[in-house]
Amino acid sequence: MSDEDAGTRVDTVHDGVPPGVPAADNETGWRMALARLAALVEDGGRPHA
């Protein structure tokens, strides 16, 4: 993690992705997961559906 202009940059490495999973789908999954994490942190820890 590092400071970025308007927030925090998170660099990740995802090992063991099955060969049949397109890179774009994997990226979408990461973006969705990080968006949910950000919402959780910004909302004081209350989970969203």
Phi and psi in degrees as a GROMACS rama.xvg file:
@    title "Ramachandran Plot"
@    xaxis  label "Phi"
@    yaxis  label "Psi"
@TYPE xy
-152.544  154.77  SER-2
-64.8519  140.744  ASP-3
-130.116  165.71  GLU-4
-42.9904  -56.6234  ASP-5
-114.189  19.984  ALA-6
174.129  -137.9  GLY-7
-125.931  133.765  THR-8
-91.0549  132.1  ARG-9
-119.029  116.75  VAL-10
-100.447  129.806  ASP-11
-127.258  158.585  THR-12
-128.524  126.963  VAL-13
-115.906  101.615  HIS-14
-90.3589  154.198  ASP-15
78.7024  21.9895  GLY-16
-70.2028  127.16  VAL-17
-58.6519  146.679  PRO-18
-58.1416  -26.8289  PRO-19
-82.3081  -3.90132  GLY-20
-90.7461  115.201  VAL-21
-63.0404  143.407  PRO-22
-56.4626  -38.1963  ALA-23
-64.0034  -38.9591  ALA-24
-66.616  -40.6337  ASP-25
-63.7198  -42.1592  ASN-26
-63.1569  -41.5823  GLU-27
-60.8963  -42.9468  THR-28
-60.3646  -43.0314  GLY-29
-63.1272  -44.3091  TRP-30
-61.9177  -41.5163  ARG-31
-65.0497  -44.3604  MET-32
-63.3469  -43.128  ALA-33
-68.6574  -33.8707  LEU-34
-65.0637  -40.9888  ALA-35
-66.2059  -40.1995  ARG-36
-62.0231  -45.062  LEU-37
-60.7375  -43.7573  ALA-38
-62.1833  -40.4675  ALA-39
-63.9707  -46.7853  LEU-40
-66.6824  -43.732  VAL-41
-69.6012  -22.0425  GLU-42
-97.9639  13.3635  ASP-43
75.8023  20.4941  GLY-44
95.993  6.43191  GLY-45
-85.9971  120.605  ARG-46
-67.2029  148.954  PRO-47
-106.538  148.487  HIS-48
